[in-house]
Amino acid sequence: MFCRAALQTVRLPGVFKPTLGVRAVSTLPSNPHIYVFQHPLDATRSLLTLLPTEPPNVGLALGATSSVPPTPDSFTENRQFHSILQSVMATHATSDPSVKQQAAAFASPGGFNLGANKRSSDGAGAANQQAGMGGANKGGWIHVSDERNPPDWGRIAWPEDIFGSVEVDGDGSLIGNWQDSGTYRIVTREGILGLTPYLRAKLVQRLKDLESSTK
């Protein structure tokens, strides 16, 4: 059973009209892009997905949870979704405006100064903490991280919030060479998957394509 107070409700398709055959679809209050369905194979759990299709495709869902909103203890990740997410990141992260902006900042004189002049307790410079290694005119790597818990300037995101890293040259141009962090978690104590509008659109489109191919 869903806790109605914990959910938002949208109506599909299009503008709601009080006609027969239109069903209400629930979404998470913390992320209205994630739909909540009763798990088709387990009535005690809810299925979380980026697609509003009913019945939902278990193989394309983020995962299942025994409570809504989900917590790290209640949520079981769908590893197949993780693979899809990483594939989308590898293909599209370098075209994301926010990642491009981060790359430009990494290569700026300010980015270099952070790495050269400030040291953290573990011996790594602040630019190193934010973007991996290097700085202006050196190139290196920047992290692409979840938006649910953005790090302060000059600080690296928590490992569980980092999707992966992309290589940047000394001029701030994104080279690519996507590297999966291996540490990302869809649900943490800070919330659930939070993507930029650009990357979310690319991920949803990939899921729709996969959904269509399985019909």
Backbone as numpy.savetxt, mean C-alpha at the origin, in Angstrom:
# Nx Ny Nz CAx CAy CAz Cx Cy Cz
-20.92 -12.07 11.59 -21.76 -10.87 11.59 -20.88 -9.63 11.59
-21.21 -8.65 10.78 -20.46 -7.40 10.76 -20.98 -6.47 11.86
-20.06 -5.71 12.42 -20.47 -4.65 13.36 -20.83 -3.43 12.52
-22.09 -3.11 12.44 -22.54 -2.04 11.56 -21.92 -0.70 11.93
-21.67 -0.48 13.23 -21.11 0.79 13.67 -19.67 0.97 13.17
-19.01 -0.17 12.83 -17.62 -0.09 12.43 -17.44 0.05 10.93
-18.52 0.08 10.20 -18.43 0.09 8.76 -19.11 1.30 8.15
-18.60 1.71 7.00 -19.28 2.68 6.17 -20.05 1.90 5.12
-21.03 2.51 4.51 -21.80 1.81 3.50 -21.89 2.65 2.24
-21.60 2.01 1.11 -21.79 2.64 -0.19 -22.74 1.76 -0.97
-23.36 2.31 -1.99 -24.31 1.53 -2.76 -23.88 1.48 -4.21
-23.94 0.32 -4.77 -23.53 0.10 -6.14 -24.70 -0.45 -6.93
-24.80 -0.23 -8.21 -23.87 0.59 -8.99 -24.34 2.02 -9.11
-23.39 2.93 -9.37 -23.72 4.33 -9.65 -24.49 5.01 -8.54
-25.33 5.94 -8.91 -26.14 6.68 -7.95 -27.23 5.75 -7.42
-27.38 5.73 -6.12 -28.35 4.82 -5.50 -29.80 5.23 -5.83
-30.55 4.23 -6.24 -31.98 4.41 -6.44 -32.69 3.28 -5.69
-33.75 3.59 -4.98 -34.41 2.57 -4.15 -35.18 1.56 -5.00
-34.44 0.76 -5.76 -35.06 -0.27 -6.58 -34.61 -1.64 -6.11
-35.37 -2.63 -6.45 -35.02 -3.99 -6.06 -33.74 -4.42 -6.77
-32.96 -5.28 -6.11 -31.77 -5.84 -6.72 -30.50 -5.05 -6.44
-30.57 -3.91 -5.76 -29.39 -3.14 -5.41 -28.96 -3.50 -3.99
-27.73 -3.95 -3.84 -27.23 -4.39 -2.53 -26.28 -3.37 -1.95
-26.27 -3.24 -0.63 -25.34 -2.36 0.05 -24.00 -3.07 0.21
-22.90 -2.36 -0.02 -21.57 -2.90 0.13 -20.85 -2.11 1.21
-20.30 -2.78 2.19 -19.63 -2.11 3.30 -18.16 -1.90 3.01
-17.62 -0.78 3.51 -16.19 -0.49 3.39 -15.63 -0.14 4.77
-14.32 -0.21 4.89 -13.68 0.13 6.15 -13.71 1.64 6.38
-14.02 2.11 7.58 -14.04 3.54 7.85 -12.66 4.18 7.71
-11.60 3.41 7.96 -10.24 3.93 7.86 -9.74 3.95 6.43
-10.41 3.22 5.54 -10.02 3.17 4.14 -11.23 2.83 3.29
-11.94 3.84 2.76 -13.17 3.60 2.01 -12.95 2.88 0.69
-11.70 2.61 0.33 -11.42 1.89 -0.90 -11.37 0.37 -0.68
-11.46 -0.05 0.58 -11.40 -1.48 0.89 -12.78 -1.97 1.29
-13.28 -2.95 0.55 -14.62 -3.49 0.76 -14.57 -4.67 1.73
-15.68 -4.81 2.47 -15.79 -5.86 3.48 -16.95 -6.79 3.11
-16.63 -8.07 2.94 -17.64 -9.08 2.65 -17.54 -10.21 3.66
-18.64 -10.92 3.84 -18.55 -12.16 4.60 -17.73 -13.15 3.78
-16.82 -13.81 4.43 -15.96 -14.77 3.72 -16.82 -15.89 3.15
-16.73 -16.16 1.85 -17.59 -17.18 1.25 -17.29 -18.60 1.71
-16.12 -18.80 2.32 -15.73 -20.14 2.76 -15.67 -20.28 4.28
-15.87 -19.17 4.99 -15.77 -19.19 6.46 -16.68 -18.10 7.03
-17.82 -18.49 7.52 -18.82 -17.54 8.01 -18.36 -16.77 9.25
-17.28 -17.21 9.89 -16.79 -16.54 11.09 -15.81 -15.41 10.77
-15.48 -15.24 9.49 -14.48 -14.25 9.11 -14.99 -13.34 8.01
-14.37 -12.17 7.90 -14.69 -11.20 6.85 -13.56 -11.18 5.83
-13.92 -10.96 4.60 -12.94 -10.87 3.52 -12.77 -9.40 3.15
-11.53 -8.95 3.04 -11.23 -7.56 2.70 -10.65 -7.52 1.29
-11.21 -6.67 0.44 -10.81 -6.64 -0.95 -10.92 -5.23 -1.54
-10.15 -4.97 -2.56 -10.22 -3.68 -3.26 -11.25 -3.69 -4.38
-11.89 -4.82 -4.60 -12.90 -4.94 -5.64 -14.29 -5.07 -5.03
-15.30 -4.39 -5.58 -16.65 -4.45 -5.03 -17.47 -5.64 -5.52
-16.85 -6.49 -6.32 -17.57 -7.62 -6.93 -18.11 -8.58 -5.87
-19.38 -8.97 -6.06 -20.00 -9.94 -5.17 -20.56 -11.11 -5.98
-20.22 -12.36 -5.65 -19.38 -12.74 -4.52 -17.91 -12.39 -4.78
-17.15 -12.12 -3.72 -15.76 -11.70 -3.88 -14.87 -12.87 -4.30
-13.78 -12.55 -4.96 -12.78 -13.54 -5.35 -11.77 -13.66 -4.22
-11.76 -14.80 -3.55 -10.88 -15.00 -2.39 -9.41 -14.84 -2.78
-9.06 -15.31 -3.96 -7.67 -15.28 -4.39 -7.14 -13.88 -4.68
-8.04 -12.90 -4.86 -7.64 -11.53 -5.17 -7.81 -10.59 -3.97
-8.27 -11.12 -2.86 -8.52 -10.30 -1.67 -7.21 -10.01 -0.92
-7.25 -8.94 -0.11 -6.09 -8.64 0.73 -5.86 -9.75 1.74
-6.97 -10.27 2.26 -6.90 -11.32 3.26 -8.21 -11.40 4.02
-8.20 -12.13 5.11 -9.40 -12.33 5.92 -9.14 -11.89 7.34
-10.23 -11.50 8.03 -10.10 -11.03 9.41 -11.26 -11.53 10.25
-10.98 -11.80 11.50 -12.02 -12.25 12.43 -12.65 -11.08 13.16
-12.16 -9.86 12.91 -12.75 -8.67 13.53 -12.65 -7.50 12.56
-13.59 -6.58 12.66 -13.61 -5.38 11.84 -13.75 -4.17 12.76
-12.79 -3.22 12.70 -11.65 -3.16 11.80 -10.60 -4.23 12.12
-9.79 -4.59 11.14 -8.81 -5.65 11.35 -7.65 -5.19 12.23
-7.03 -6.13 12.89 -5.83 -5.88 13.69 -4.77 -6.89 13.24
-3.51 -6.68 13.62 -2.49 -7.66 13.25 -2.80 -9.06 13.76
-3.50 -9.14 14.88 -3.82 -10.46 15.45 -5.01 -11.12 14.76
-5.94 -10.29 14.24 -7.15 -10.86 13.64 -7.02 -11.11 12.15
-6.01 -10.50 11.52 -5.90 -10.51 10.06 -4.97 -11.60 9.57
-5.40 -12.32 8.54 -4.56 -13.30 7.86 -4.36 -12.84 6.42
-3.13 -12.57 6.06 -2.80 -12.03 4.74 -2.93 -13.09 3.65
-3.40 -12.65 2.49 -3.44 -13.50 1.31 -2.11 -13.32 0.58
-1.27 -14.33 0.60 0.06 -14.21 0.01 0.00 -13.99 -1.50
-1.05 -14.48 -2.12 -1.22 -14.25 -3.55 -1.40 -12.76 -3.83
-2.16 -12.07 -2.96 -2.33 -10.63 -3.12 -1.00 -9.91 -2.95
-0.20 -10.35 -2.02 1.11 -9.72 -1.81 1.94 -9.79 -3.08
1.89 -10.92 -3.77 2.65 -11.06 -5.01 2.13 -10.10 -6.09
0.80 -9.95 -6.15 0.21 -9.02 -7.12 0.63 -7.59 -6.80
0.58 -7.23 -5.53 0.96 -5.90 -5.08 2.40 -5.60 -5.46
3.30 -6.54 -5.23 4.71 -6.32 -5.55 4.93 -6.21 -7.06
4.16 -6.97 -7.83 4.27 -6.89 -9.28 3.86 -5.51 -9.79
2.78 -4.96 -9.22 2.33 -3.62 -9.59 3.37 -2.59 -9.19
3.94 -2.73 -8.02 4.97 -1.80 -7.57 6.17 -1.83 -8.50
6.60 -3.02 -8.88 7.77 -3.15 -9.74 7.54 -2.49 -11.10
6.29 -2.52 -11.57 5.96 -1.97 -12.89 5.69 -0.47 -12.85
5.03 0.00 -11.79 4.50 1.36 -11.81 5.08 2.33 -10.77
5.84 1.86 -9.81 6.31 2.76 -8.73 7.13 3.92 -9.28
7.93 3.68 -10.30 8.79 4.76 -10.83 8.00 5.83 -11.57
6.72 5.56 -11.88 5.89 6.56 -12.55 4.99 7.30 -11.58
5.01 6.93 -10.32 4.18 7.58 -9.30 4.73 8.98 -9.01
3.90 10.02 -9.15 4.39 11.38 -8.89 5.03 11.56 -7.52
4.50 10.90 -6.51 5.07 11.07 -5.16 6.45 10.42 -5.06
6.67 9.32 -5.76 7.97 8.66 -5.76 8.98 9.52 -6.54
8.54 10.11 -7.65 9.40 11.01 -8.41 9.83 12.20 -7.55
8.89 12.73 -6.78 9.19 13.86 -5.91 10.22 13.46 -4.85
10.07 12.28 -4.31 11.00 11.79 -3.31 12.39 11.61 -3.91
12.45 11.12 -5.15 13.73 10.94 -5.83 14.43 12.27 -6.05
13.65 13.29 -6.44 14.23 14.62 -6.66 14.78 15.19 -5.36
14.06 14.99 -4.26 14.52 15.48 -2.96 15.78 14.74 -2.53
15.84 13.47 -2.85 17.00 12.65 -2.50 18.28 13.18 -3.16
18.14 13.62 -4.41 19.30 14.08 -5.17 19.62 15.55 -4.95
18.77 16.27 -4.21 18.98 17.70 -4.01 20.14 17.95 -3.05
20.69 19.16 -3.06 21.75 19.49 -2.10 21.31 19.26 -0.66
20.04 19.53 -0.37 19.55 19.30 0.98 19.62 17.83 1.36
19.29 16.99 0.40 19.37 15.56 0.67 20.79 15.13 0.94
21.73 15.71 0.18 23.14 15.40 0.40 23.60 15.87 1.76
23.20 17.09 2.15 23.64 17.64 3.43 23.13 16.82 4.60
21.91 16.32 4.47 21.39 15.48 5.54 22.28 14.28 5.76
22.68 13.66 4.65 23.51 12.47 4.77 24.90 12.79 5.26
25.43 14.01 4.92 26.81 14.33 5.23 26.99 14.88 6.64
25.99 15.61 7.14 26.19 16.39 8.35 25.50 15.84 9.58
24.53 14.95 9.41 23.79 14.47 10.56 23.96 12.97 10.69
24.18 12.52 11.89 24.39 11.11 12.14 23.36 10.62 13.14
22.89 9.40 12.94 21.94 8.81 13.89 22.69 7.91 14.84
21.98 7.38 15.81 22.60 6.54 16.83 23.19 5.27 16.25
22.72 4.82 15.08 23.26 3.60 14.49 24.35 3.90 13.47
24.75 5.17 13.37 25.85 5.52 12.49 25.43 5.88 11.09
24.15 5.78 10.76 23.68 6.10 9.42 23.22 7.54 9.36
23.51 8.22 8.26 23.06 9.59 8.09 21.56 9.65 7.91
20.99 10.84 8.15 19.54 10.98 8.06 19.03 10.73 6.65
19.81 11.18 5.62 19.38 10.90 4.25 19.41 9.41 3.99
20.40 8.75 4.57 20.48 7.30 4.48 19.22 6.69 5.09
18.79 7.23 6.22 17.59 6.72 6.88 16.36 6.91 6.01
16.28 8.03 5.32 15.08 8.30 4.54 15.08 7.55 3.23
16.22 7.45 2.57 16.22 7.01 1.18 17.13 5.84 0.86
17.79 5.30 1.82 18.63 4.15 1.52 20.09 4.52 1.63
20.76 4.85 0.50 22.17 5.18 0.54 22.45 6.29 -0.46
23.52 7.02 -0.23 23.91 8.02 -1.20 23.36 9.39 -0.91
23.18 10.21 -1.94 22.72 11.58 -1.82 22.98 12.28 -3.14
23.05 13.59 -3.11 23.21 14.35 -4.34 24.46 13.92 -5.09
24.33 13.74 -6.40 25.43 13.39 -7.30 26.03 12.01 -7.05
25.40 11.22 -6.22 25.93 9.89 -5.92 24.98 8.78 -6.35
23.69 9.05 -6.31 22.74 7.99 -6.59 22.55 7.08 -5.38
21.65 6.15 -5.51 21.37 5.24 -4.41 19.98 4.66 -4.53
19.31 4.50 -3.39 18.00 3.87 -3.35 17.05 4.69 -2.50
15.79 4.76 -2.91 14.76 5.37 -2.07 13.72 4.33 -1.75
13.14 4.45 -0.58 12.11 3.52 -0.14 10.72 4.01 -0.57
9.89 3.10 -1.00 8.49 3.40 -1.27 7.70 2.78 -0.12
7.01 3.63 0.63 6.38 3.13 1.84 4.89 3.43 1.89
4.20 2.75 2.76 2.76 2.88 2.96 2.45 4.27 3.52
1.30 4.83 3.12 0.93 6.17 3.58 0.19 6.18 4.91
-0.05 5.00 5.49 -0.79 4.98 6.76 0.02 5.55 7.91
1.37 5.52 7.79 2.21 5.99 8.88 3.47 6.62 8.30
3.33 7.77 7.60 4.48 8.38 6.93 5.55 8.82 7.93
6.82 8.58 7.61 7.90 8.96 8.52 8.15 10.46 8.50
8.73 10.96 9.56 9.15 12.35 9.59 10.28 12.55 8.58
10.46 13.81 8.17 11.52 14.11 7.21 12.87 13.66 7.74
13.65 12.99 6.89 14.97 12.53 7.30 14.94 11.22 8.05
13.76 10.62 8.16 13.64 9.35 8.87 13.11 8.27 7.95
13.54 7.07 8.19 13.06 5.96 7.40 11.76 5.44 7.99
10.89 4.91 7.13 9.65 4.29 7.62 9.98 3.01 8.35
9.03 2.56 9.18 9.22 1.28 9.84 9.28 0.18 8.79
10.09 -0.86 9.01 10.20 -1.94 8.02 8.85 -2.51 7.58
7.90 -2.61 8.50 6.59 -3.18 8.16 5.77 -2.26 7.26
6.23 -1.00 7.08 5.53 -0.04 6.23 6.21 0.15 4.87
7.35 -0.47 4.65 8.10 -0.28 3.41 7.75 -1.37 2.40
7.18 -0.94 1.26 6.87 -1.89 0.18 8.16 -2.42 -0.44
9.07 -1.52 -0.72 10.32 -1.88 -1.37 11.11 -0.64 -1.71
12.12 -0.80 -2.55 13.01 0.31 -2.89 13.28 0.35 -4.39
13.54 1.56 -4.88 13.91 1.74 -6.29 15.22 2.52 -6.36
15.98 2.24 -7.40 17.28 2.88 -7.56 17.13 4.25 -8.22
17.96 5.19 -7.75 17.96 6.57 -8.25 19.38 6.95 -8.65
19.52 7.67 -9.76 20.86 8.12 -10.13 21.19 9.43 -9.43
22.37 9.96 -9.67 22.82 11.16 -8.97 22.06 12.41 -9.31
21.32 12.38 -10.42 20.51 13.54 -10.82 19.07 13.45 -10.33
18.74 12.40 -9.61 17.40 12.25 -9.09 16.45 11.56 -10.04
16.98 10.96 -11.11 16.14 10.21 -12.04 16.00 8.77 -11.56
14.77 8.26 -11.66 14.51 6.91 -11.21 14.99 5.90 -12.24
15.88 5.02 -11.83 16.41 3.99 -12.72 15.48 2.79 -12.76
14.91 2.46 -11.62 14.05 1.28 -11.53 14.67 0.25 -10.61
14.83 -0.98 -11.12 15.43 -2.06 -10.34 14.71 -2.25 -9.00
13.42 -2.47 -9.07 12.61 -2.62 -7.86 13.11 -3.76 -6.99
13.20 -3.49 -5.68 13.60 -4.49 -4.71 12.52 -4.62 -3.63
11.90 -5.78 -3.55 10.90 -6.06 -2.51 11.58 -6.00 -1.15
10.97 -5.27 -0.22 11.58 -5.16 1.11 11.56 -6.47 1.87
10.53 -7.28 1.61 10.39 -8.54 2.34 9.88 -8.37 3.75
9.58 -7.12 4.14 9.15 -6.86 5.52 7.77 -6.22 5.60
7.18 -5.88 4.43 5.91 -5.16 4.45 4.77 -6.02 5.01
3.88 -5.37 5.79 2.70 -6.03 6.33 1.46 -5.23 5.94
0.44 -5.92 5.44 -0.78 -5.25 4.98 -1.51 -4.57 6.15
-1.51 -5.21 7.31 -2.16 -4.65 8.50 -1.13 -4.53 9.61
-1.06 -3.34 10.22 -0.22 -3.12 11.39 -1.06 -2.41 12.44
-0.47 -2.07 13.54 -1.21 -1.34 14.58 -1.53 0.09 14.14
-0.89 0.54 13.06 -1.15 1.88 12.53 -2.27 1.89 11.50
-2.73 0.72 11.07 -3.80 0.67 10.09 -3.58 -0.36 9.02
-4.33 -0.19 7.91 -4.30 -1.13 6.81 -3.73 -0.46 5.57
-3.42 -1.26 4.57 -2.86 -0.81 3.29 -3.30 0.59 2.89
-2.32 1.48 2.68 -2.61 2.84 2.25 -1.72 3.23 1.09
-2.30 3.32 -0.11 -1.54 3.62 -1.31 -1.81 5.04 -1.81
-0.89 5.58 -2.58 -1.15 6.84 -3.26 -2.27 6.60 -4.28
-3.00 7.64 -4.66 -4.07 7.46 -5.66 -3.56 6.81 -6.94
-2.36 7.17 -7.38 -1.81 6.62 -8.61 -1.59 5.11 -8.49
-0.92 4.68 -7.44 -0.62 3.27 -7.29 -1.87 2.45 -6.98
-2.79 3.05 -6.24 -4.04 2.33 -5.96 -4.81 2.07 -7.25
-4.86 3.06 -8.14 -5.56 2.89 -9.41 -4.91 1.79 -10.24
-3.59 1.75 -10.25 -2.89 0.72 -11.01 -3.15 -0.66 -10.41
-3.18 -0.76 -9.09 -3.42 -2.04 -8.44 -4.84 -2.52 -8.69
-5.81 -1.62 -8.57 -7.20 -1.99 -8.80 -7.39 -2.46 -10.24
-6.76 -1.78 -11.18 -6.88 -2.19 -12.58 -6.29 -3.57 -12.80
-5.14 -3.85 -12.17 -4.55 -5.18 -12.30 -5.48 -6.25 -11.72
-6.09 -5.95 -10.58 -7.01 -6.91 -9.96 -8.24 -7.13 -10.85
-8.73 -6.06 -11.46 -9.87 -6.20 -12.37 -9.51 -7.07 -13.57
-8.31 -6.87 -14.10 -7.87 -7.68 -15.23 -7.77 -9.15 -14.85
-7.24 -9.41 -13.67 -7.12 -10.79 -13.21 -8.49 -11.40 -12.96
-9.40 -10.59 -12.41 -10.75 -11.06 -12.15 -11.45 -11.43 -13.45
-11.28 -10.60 -14.47 -11.92 -10.86 -15.76 -11.34 -12.13 -16.40
-10.06 -12.36 -16.22 -9.41 -13.53 -16.85 -9.83 -14.84 -16.21
-10.37 -14.78 -14.99 -10.77 -16.01 -14.30 -12.24 -16.33 -14.49
-12.97 -15.46 -15.16 -14.41 -15.70 -15.36 -14.64 -16.62 -16.57
